[in-house]
């Protein structure tokens, strides 16, 4: 097991292109557990190899989602245009135990124009994930599997995401029918986005064996939503469905917080789903504009609600936008955002906030708490 883990994280860098082109070859070994077929495991192992190479190179991990459909073709070579991953060469495929391993050489041209380079990091709050049919959780008594999976997603965003910062998890119900409640939760936690979800399928199929243990394959289906913390409205949703071998006895009670569970074939599958969630969010949400808010005003100095954790640096220039509200002709409340002529320069950076100096001091009196800013590129 230790040897497999060491292979899983081993990456050797082979630089064969010129430094002027900023292109590099990465030799990577991807690993996936064989569940339904070797063909499916091959796809997952190749995805794992691409993820490791892109993550190590500093390229845009959000672009990996666009490659997934093309990796399903069983080929030795893959070539792409208009993508940071230009070329993939499969050097070796092998199985060891119940694992498929693929060693590939991947040609990557990291871009300086990726959204994680030009935007401040966005803050996410991860809501607890419910199980739609608790009776499906009877096998293994995994009634808390949704809550534990939300902590895995939270850790994935915190440790491996390029564009996001997680502010933790919450026990409050994430209900899209209550946008005002979602806005309050987001405001209290300082989250720009809130993740909610429900596990819709944990059913299992059992293949009985006469002289061996039964083979149990168990589904994992998840519906995930992302809500804008400013409006409470849903901005993104996606469904995930996987199946993996359930290696535990039917009558045993499984601790879904234990290392034994997450190292199992089923736990490994769930970890892969959490990574895919992060990559899909990187692809779909990372390029949305990040708008830090004015939290305090002292004369010519403004405090905003983003800091070092979000990628704010001393000397950054930001444009100020005034926010306001009005009642329309139908009696409905509306929000209004209007661009000002003011720019601000970051003068001091703290962990979760920063101080800025107004570049036009004569206009500073018009700044109000709640006004927003955008980074000038």
MOJORA-V166869 format. One record per backbone hydrogen bond with DSSP energy under -1.0 kcal/mol. CO is the residue of the C=O (numbers start at 1). NH is the residue of the N-H. E is the energy in kcal/mol with one decimal. If there is no record, write none. Layout:
[[CO,NH,E] [CO,NH,E]]
This chain:
[[1,5,-2.5] [2,6,-2.2] [3,7,-2.0] [4,8,-2.4] [5,9,-1.5] [12,27,-2.1] [14,25,-1.2] [24,108,-2.4] [25,14,-1.7] [26,106,-2.8] [27,12,-1.9] [28,104,-2.8] [30,102,-2.5] [32,100,-3.4] [37,41,-1.8] [38,42,-2.3] [39,43,-1.7] [40,44,-2.1] [41,45,-2.5] [42,46,-2.4] [43,47,-2.5] [44,48,-2.1] [45,49,-2.0] [46,50,-2.4] [47,51,-2.5] [48,52,-2.2] [49,53,-2.2] [50,54,-2.6] [51,55,-2.8] [52,56,-2.3] [53,57,-2.1] [54,58,-1.1] [54,59,-1.3] [60,63,-1.3] [61,64,-1.4] [64,67,-1.5] [64,68,-1.1] [67,70,-1.1] [67,71,-1.3] [73,75,-1.4] [76,90,-3.1] [78,88,-2.8] [84,109,-3.0] [86,80,-2.6] [87,107,-3.0] [88,78,-2.4] [89,105,-2.6] [92,103,-2.8] [94,101,-3.3] [96,99,-1.6] [98,34,-2.9] [99,96,-2.4] [100,32,-2.1] [101,94,-2.4] [102,30,-2.9] [103,91,-2.5] [103,92,-1.8] [104,28,-2.7] [105,89,-2.6] [106,26,-2.2] [107,86,-2.6] [107,87,-1.2] [108,24,-1.9] [114,117,-1.6] [114,118,-1.2] [115,119,-2.3] [122,165,-3.0] [123,192,-1.3] [123,193,-2.1] [124,167,-3.1] [125,195,-3.1] [126,170,-1.5] [130,199,-3.4] [133,136,-2.2] [134,137,-1.5] [135,138,-1.1] [137,142,-1.8] [138,141,-1.9] [140,254,-2.7] [142,145,-1.5] [144,148,-2.4] [145,149,-2.0] [146,150,-1.9] [147,151,-1.2] [148,152,-1.4] [149,153,-2.4] [150,154,-2.2] [151,155,-2.3] [152,156,-2.4] [153,157,-2.4] [154,158,-2.1] [155,159,-2.5] [156,160,-2.1] [163,122,-2.7] [165,124,-2.7] [168,126,-2.5] [170,128,-1.3] [175,178,-2.0] [178,182,-1.8] [179,183,-2.3] [180,184,-1.9] [181,185,-2.5] [182,186,-2.5] [183,187,-2.3] [184,188,-2.4] [185,189,-1.6] [186,190,-1.3] [186,191,-2.2] [192,229,-3.0] [193,125,-1.9] [194,227,-2.9] [195,127,-2.7] [196,225,-3.0] [197,130,-1.4] [198,223,-2.5] [199,132,-2.9] [201,221,-1.7] [203,219,-3.2] [205,217,-2.5] [207,215,-2.5] [215,207,-3.2] [216,246,-3.7] [217,205,-2.8] [218,244,-2.0] [220,242,-2.2] [221,200,-1.7] [221,201,-1.1] [222,240,-2.7] [223,198,-2.0] [224,238,-2.2] [225,196,-2.7] [226,235,-3.0] [226,236,-1.3] [227,194,-2.3] [228,232,-3.2] [233,228,-2.7] [236,226,-2.8] [238,224,-2.7] [240,222,-2.8] [242,220,-2.3] [244,218,-3.0] [249,252,-1.3] [255,258,-1.6] [258,262,-1.7] [259,263,-1.6] [261,264,-1.2] [264,268,-2.7] [265,269,-1.6] [266,270,-1.9] [267,271,-2.1] [268,272,-1.9] [269,273,-2.0] [270,274,-2.3] [271,275,-1.9] [272,276,-2.2] [273,277,-2.3] [274,278,-1.9] [275,279,-2.5] [276,280,-2.6] [277,281,-2.3] [278,282,-2.4] [279,283,-1.8] [280,284,-2.5] [281,285,-2.9] [281,286,-1.2] [285,288,-1.8] [292,373,-1.9] [293,305,-1.4] [294,370,-2.0] [296,303,-2.8] [298,301,-2.2] [300,358,-2.1] [301,298,-3.2] [302,356,-3.2] [303,295,-3.5] [303,296,-1.5] [304,354,-1.5] [307,310,-1.3] [307,312,-1.9] [308,311,-1.6] [310,121,-2.9] [313,316,-1.9] [316,346,-2.5] [317,376,-2.8] [318,344,-2.6] [319,374,-1.8] [320,340,-2.2] [321,372,-1.8] [322,338,-2.7] [324,336,-3.1] [326,334,-3.3] [328,331,-2.2] [332,328,-2.7] [334,326,-2.3] [336,324,-2.4] [338,322,-2.7] [342,320,-2.1] [343,359,-2.7] [344,318,-2.6] [345,357,-2.8] [346,315,-2.2] [348,355,-2.9] [350,308,-3.4] [351,309,-2.3] [353,350,-2.8] [354,304,-2.6] [355,347,-2.6] [355,348,-1.7] [356,302,-2.7] [357,345,-2.3] [360,363,-2.5] [361,364,-1.2] [363,366,-1.6] [364,367,-1.7] [368,371,-2.1] [371,294,-2.9] [372,321,-3.2] [374,319,-2.7]]
